[in-house]
């Protein structure tokens, strides 16, 4: 996926689709659910996946509401994988059982993110470790896909230290862990107090995937202090959010823009939105959009981007980077060396990138 995105910017890297807006919970900080919507008809969901595949989309994440409420979720996942697209799922986890996890295995799910906000449930969020720990153990034992546990830090979470407990529990089970920042209805960060900042920094010191470290260095280090980031958001181009009505939006917090039916969305729209400046970008907390935009930063300004993502005393050296980053850097950074061009071409063929 990354290699294809580094080679060309004329396709979406990731799309998020909503098969149902209804949720079985009602977390007070969330603005992405209701308690009455019916599932999107399966045939329509499959058609939307076909349209995203025609645009060259590399990964599709299914979200909601609560996507496990859709009766044909497995068929939706299978259609994504049939196109050779990576399939992800964001869930509150309440409906997971060993049998349900095995169905996700058979459908071909690649990655699942489960959201846990506190150790004990309260009036803000029922997504607690007490309720969901059994589901985490089932995921660790039965899941054949990557599992990430995400917590949110911000003013609506009563005990921010809970996020540390949740992160450590995830790591002890062999799962990955990330932390998000609370935002307002436009996706902009809500300032963290000193206690919340300390908790966030403590979680960052725990073991985490290299892309999480890069995301922290590039975006979250500033945001936790209430500082803006200077970057170009690629929402509507490299990242698409498809609501239950089949409209393309920038992200979950900027619904209505551009608001074009997916049926009518073309590569010309992708190209236009690639260059469109989004006024909400400086204080944006939407990590999925930031991750996608980081790929284009690497493609357009590779050496500067690497130094920004993985700061070190020797800014021009890649020696301290993870092996996977060093390999991608060596293969895809601009060069006049014929030998490297041969290896790059071979790598693209192996990765099935045309």
C-alpha positions as CSV (number, residue, x, y, z in Angstrom):
1,X,0.0,0.0,0.0
2,X,2.8,2.4,1.0
3,X,4.8,1.6,-2.1
4,X,1.9,2.2,-4.4
5,X,1.2,5.5,-2.6
6,X,4.8,6.6,-2.9
7,X,4.8,5.8,-6.6
8,X,1.7,7.8,-7.5
9,X,-0.7,10.3,-5.9
10,X,-3.5,9.8,-8.3
11,X,-5.5,7.4,-6.2
12,X,-7.1,7.3,-2.7
13,X,-4.8,5.5,-0.2
14,X,-7.6,4.9,2.4
15,X,-11.4,5.2,2.4
16,X,-13.6,4.9,5.4
17,X,-17.2,3.7,4.8
18,X,-20.2,3.6,7.0
19,X,-22.5,0.6,6.7
20,X,-24.8,1.7,9.5
21,X,-25.0,4.9,11.6
22,X,-26.8,3.3,14.5
23,X,-24.8,2.4,17.6
24,X,-25.6,0.2,20.6
25,X,-23.8,2.7,22.9
26,X,-24.1,6.5,23.4
27,X,-20.7,7.9,24.4
28,X,-21.3,11.6,25.2
29,X,-18.2,12.8,23.3
30,X,-19.1,11.1,20.1
31,X,-21.0,12.8,17.2
32,X,-20.9,9.8,14.8
33,X,-23.9,7.8,15.7
34,X,-27.7,7.7,16.2
35,X,-30.0,5.1,17.8
36,X,-32.5,4.6,14.9
37,X,-30.8,4.2,11.5
38,X,-31.2,1.1,9.5
39,X,-28.3,-0.8,7.8
40,X,-27.3,0.3,4.4
41,X,-28.6,-2.4,1.9
42,X,-25.8,-4.9,1.3
43,X,-26.0,-4.6,-2.5
44,X,-25.5,-0.8,-2.2
45,X,-22.5,-1.3,0.1
46,X,-20.9,-3.8,-2.4
47,X,-21.5,-1.3,-5.2
48,X,-19.7,1.4,-3.2
49,X,-16.8,-0.9,-2.6
50,X,-16.6,-1.6,-6.4
51,X,-16.6,2.2,-7.1
52,X,-13.7,2.7,-4.5
53,X,-11.8,-0.1,-6.2
54,X,-12.3,1.5,-9.6
55,X,-10.6,4.7,-8.1
56,X,-7.6,2.6,-7.1
57,X,-8.2,2.7,-3.3
58,X,-5.6,0.7,-1.4
59,X,-7.3,0.3,2.0
60,X,-10.9,0.5,3.2
61,X,-11.9,0.8,6.9
62,X,-15.4,0.0,8.0
63,X,-16.7,2.3,10.7
64,X,-20.0,3.6,12.1
65,X,-22.1,3.8,14.3
66,X,-21.3,0.3,15.2
67,X,-20.5,-1.7,12.1
68,X,-21.0,-5.1,13.8
69,X,-24.7,-4.3,13.8
70,X,-24.8,-4.7,10.0
71,X,-26.2,-8.2,9.3
72,X,-24.0,-8.7,6.2
73,X,-20.7,-7.3,7.5
74,X,-18.8,-10.4,6.5
75,X,-19.9,-10.2,2.9
76,X,-18.8,-6.5,2.8
77,X,-15.3,-7.5,4.1
78,X,-15.1,-10.3,1.6
79,X,-15.9,-7.9,-1.3
80,X,-13.1,-5.6,-0.1
81,X,-10.6,-8.4,0.0
82,X,-11.8,-9.8,-3.4
83,X,-10.5,-6.5,-4.9
84,X,-7.1,-7.0,-3.2
85,X,-7.8,-4.0,-0.9
86,X,-6.8,-4.1,2.7
87,X,-9.9,-4.4,5.0
88,X,-10.1,-2.7,8.4
89,X,-12.8,-2.4,11.1
90,X,-13.4,0.0,13.9
91,X,-15.7,-1.3,16.7
92,X,-16.6,-0.7,20.3
93,X,-16.2,-4.5,20.8
94,X,-19.4,-5.2,22.7
95,X,-20.7,-7.7,20.1
96,X,-17.5,-9.7,19.8
97,X,-17.6,-13.4,20.7
98,X,-15.1,-16.1,19.8
99,X,-17.5,-17.3,17.0
100,X,-17.9,-13.7,15.7
101,X,-14.1,-13.3,15.6
102,X,-13.7,-16.5,13.7
103,X,-16.2,-15.2,11.1
104,X,-14.1,-12.1,10.7
105,X,-11.1,-14.4,10.2
106,X,-12.9,-16.3,7.5
107,X,-14.0,-13.1,5.8
108,X,-10.4,-12.0,5.5
109,X,-10.2,-9.0,7.8
110,X,-6.8,-7.5,8.0
111,X,-7.0,-5.1,10.9
112,X,-9.4,-4.3,13.8
113,X,-9.4,-1.3,16.1
114,X,-11.3,-1.5,19.3
115,X,-11.9,1.7,21.3
116,X,-11.6,1.6,25.1
117,X,-11.8,4.9,27.1
118,X,-11.7,4.0,30.8
119,X,-11.1,1.2,33.3
120,X,-14.6,1.4,34.8
121,X,-17.7,2.5,32.8
122,X,-19.1,5.9,33.7
123,X,-21.7,8.4,32.3
124,X,-19.3,9.5,29.6
125,X,-18.3,6.1,28.1
126,X,-19.3,2.5,28.6
127,X,-16.2,1.4,26.6
128,X,-14.3,0.3,29.6
129,X,-11.6,-2.2,30.3
130,X,-13.7,-4.0,32.9
131,X,-16.4,-4.8,30.3
132,X,-14.1,-5.4,27.3
133,X,-11.1,-7.2,28.8
134,X,-12.6,-10.6,28.0
135,X,-13.1,-9.5,24.4
136,X,-9.4,-8.4,24.3
137,X,-8.4,-11.9,25.4
138,X,-10.6,-13.5,22.8
139,X,-9.1,-11.3,20.1
140,X,-5.5,-12.2,21.3
141,X,-6.4,-15.9,21.3
142,X,-8.6,-16.2,18.2
143,X,-7.9,-13.2,15.9
144,X,-5.9,-13.8,12.8
145,X,-5.8,-10.1,12.0
146,X,-3.9,-7.2,13.6
147,X,-5.6,-5.7,16.6
148,X,-5.1,-2.2,17.9
149,X,-6.6,-0.8,21.1
150,X,-7.2,3.0,21.0
151,X,-8.0,5.3,23.9
152,X,-9.0,8.9,23.9
153,X,-7.5,11.5,26.1
154,X,-9.3,14.8,26.7
155,X,-11.6,16.9,28.9
156,X,-14.5,14.5,28.8
157,X,-12.6,11.5,30.1
158,X,-12.7,11.7,34.0
159,X,-9.5,9.7,34.8
160,X,-6.9,10.2,32.1
161,X,-4.5,7.8,33.9
162,X,-6.8,5.0,32.7
163,X,-5.3,5.3,29.3
164,X,-2.0,4.1,30.6
165,X,-3.6,1.1,32.2
166,X,-5.4,0.2,29.0
167,X,-2.3,0.6,26.9
168,X,-0.2,-1.6,29.1
169,X,-2.9,-4.3,29.1
170,X,-3.1,-4.3,25.3
171,X,0.7,-4.7,25.1
172,X,0.7,-7.5,27.7
173,X,-1.8,-9.4,25.4
174,X,0.5,-8.9,22.4
175,X,-1.8,-6.3,20.8
176,X,-0.8,-2.8,19.7
177,X,-2.0,0.4,21.4
178,X,-2.6,4.0,20.3
179,X,-4.0,7.1,21.9
180,X,-6.2,9.8,20.3
181,X,-6.9,13.3,21.3
182,X,-10.4,14.6,22.1
183,X,-11.7,17.1,19.5
184,X,-14.6,19.4,18.9
185,X,-17.3,18.9,16.2
186,X,-15.0,20.1,13.5
187,X,-12.1,17.7,14.3
188,X,-10.0,20.4,16.0
189,X,-8.1,19.6,19.2
190,X,-9.5,20.6,22.6
191,X,-6.6,21.8,24.7
192,X,-5.2,19.2,27.2
193,X,-4.5,20.2,30.8
194,X,-1.1,19.4,32.4
195,X,-2.3,16.1,33.9
196,X,-3.6,14.9,30.6
197,X,-0.3,16.0,28.9
198,X,1.7,14.0,31.4
199,X,-0.4,10.9,30.7
200,X,-0.1,11.3,27.0
201,X,3.7,11.5,27.3
202,X,3.8,8.4,29.5
203,X,1.9,6.4,26.9
204,X,4.3,7.6,24.2
205,X,7.2,6.0,26.1
206,X,5.6,2.6,25.9
207,X,6.4,0.2,23.0
208,X,4.6,1.2,19.9
209,X,4.7,0.7,16.1
210,X,7.1,3.0,14.2
211,X,4.3,4.8,12.4
212,X,2.8,5.8,15.7
213,X,6.1,7.3,16.7
214,X,6.2,9.2,13.4
215,X,2.6,10.4,13.9
216,X,3.5,11.7,17.4
217,X,6.6,13.5,16.2
218,X,4.9,15.0,13.2
219,X,1.5,16.0,14.7
220,X,0.7,15.1,18.2
221,X,3.7,16.6,19.9
222,X,2.4,20.0,19.0
223,X,-1.3,19.2,19.5
224,X,-1.0,18.0,23.1
225,X,0.4,21.5,23.9
226,X,-2.3,23.3,22.0
227,X,0.1,24.3,19.2
228,X,-0.8,24.2,15.4
229,X,0.8,22.0,12.8
230,X,1.9,23.2,9.3
231,X,0.8,20.6,6.8
232,X,-1.3,20.0,3.8
233,X,-4.4,17.9,4.4
234,X,-5.2,15.5,1.6
235,X,-8.7,14.6,2.6
236,X,-11.1,14.2,-0.3
237,X,-8.1,12.9,-2.3
238,X,-5.9,10.4,-0.6
239,X,-8.4,9.9,2.2
240,X,-12.2,9.6,1.5
241,X,-15.0,9.4,4.0
242,X,-18.2,7.7,2.6
243,X,-21.2,8.3,4.8
244,X,-24.3,6.0,5.0
245,X,-25.9,8.1,2.2
246,X,-23.0,7.3,-0.2
247,X,-21.6,10.9,-0.2
248,X,-17.9,11.6,-0.2
249,X,-16.8,13.9,2.7
250,X,-13.3,15.1,3.9
251,X,-13.6,13.1,7.2
252,X,-16.0,12.2,9.9
253,X,-15.8,15.7,11.4
254,X,-16.1,17.6,8.1
255,X,-19.2,16.0,6.7
256,X,-20.8,18.1,4.0
257,X,-17.5,18.9,2.2
258,X,-17.3,18.2,-0.7
259,X,-20.6,16.2,-0.3
260,X,-20.4,14.6,-3.8
261,X,-22.1,11.2,-4.4
262,X,-19.5,8.4,-4.7
263,X,-21.2,7.5,-8.0
264,X,-20.0,10.8,-9.4
265,X,-16.6,11.0,-7.8
266,X,-13.8,10.9,-10.3
267,X,-10.0,11.1,-10.5
268,X,-10.5,14.7,-11.4
269,X,-12.1,15.2,-8.0
270,X,-9.2,13.4,-6.4
271,X,-6.7,15.7,-8.1
272,X,-8.6,18.9,-7.2
273,X,-8.9,18.0,-3.5
274,X,-5.3,17.0,-3.4
275,X,-4.5,20.7,-3.8
276,X,-7.4,22.2,-1.8
277,X,-6.4,23.9,1.5
278,X,-8.5,22.9,4.5
279,X,-8.8,25.6,7.1
280,X,-9.3,23.1,9.9
281,X,-5.9,21.4,9.3
282,X,-3.6,23.3,11.8
283,X,-5.4,21.9,14.8
284,X,-6.8,18.7,13.3
285,X,-6.7,15.5,15.4
286,X,-7.9,13.0,12.8
287,X,-5.0,10.6,12.8
288,X,-6.1,8.5,9.8
289,X,-6.0,11.6,7.5
290,X,-2.7,12.6,9.0
291,X,-1.1,9.2,8.4
292,X,-2.2,9.2,4.8
293,X,-0.9,12.8,4.2
294,X,2.5,11.7,5.7
295,X,3.0,9.4,2.8
296,X,2.8,12.3,0.4
297,X,5.1,14.4,2.5
298,X,7.6,11.5,2.3
299,X,7.1,11.3,-1.5
300,X,7.5,15.0,-2.1
301,X,10.2,16.0,0.4
302,X,11.8,12.7,1.5
303,X,14.8,13.8,3.5
304,X,13.0,16.6,5.3
305,X,10.1,14.3,6.1
306,X,12.2,11.5,7.5
307,X,14.0,14.0,9.7
308,X,10.7,15.3,10.9
309,X,9.1,11.9,11.5
310,X,12.2,10.4,13.2
311,X,14.2,13.2,14.7
312,X,17.8,12.3,15.7
313,X,21.1,14.0,16.3
314,X,22.2,13.1,12.8
315,X,19.3,14.5,10.8
316,X,20.6,13.3,7.4
317,X,21.1,9.7,8.5
318,X,18.6,6.8,8.4
319,X,20.7,4.6,10.6
320,X,18.4,4.8,13.6
321,X,15.2,4.1,11.7
322,X,13.3,0.8,11.6
323,X,14.5,-1.6,8.9
324,X,11.2,-1.3,7.0
325,X,11.6,2.5,6.8
326,X,15.2,2.3,5.7
327,X,14.3,-0.2,2.9
328,X,11.4,2.0,1.6
329,X,13.7,5.1,1.9
330,X,16.5,3.4,-0.1
331,X,14.1,2.0,-2.7
332,X,11.9,5.0,-3.4
333,X,13.8,8.2,-2.8
334,X,14.8,10.0,-6.0
335,X,18.1,8.8,-7.4
336,X,20.1,8.7,-10.6
337,X,21.6,5.3,-9.8
338,X,20.6,2.7,-12.3
339,X,21.1,-0.2,-9.9
340,X,18.6,1.3,-7.4
341,X,16.1,1.9,-10.2
342,X,16.3,-1.8,-11.1
343,X,15.6,-2.9,-7.5
344,X,12.8,-0.3,-7.2
345,X,11.1,-1.8,-10.4
346,X,11.5,-5.3,-9.0
347,X,10.0,-4.3,-5.7
348,X,7.0,-2.7,-7.3
349,X,6.4,-5.9,-9.3
350,X,6.7,-8.0,-6.2
351,X,4.2,-5.7,-4.4
352,X,1.9,-6.0,-7.4
353,X,2.1,-2.3,-8.1
354,X,1.9,-1.5,-11.8
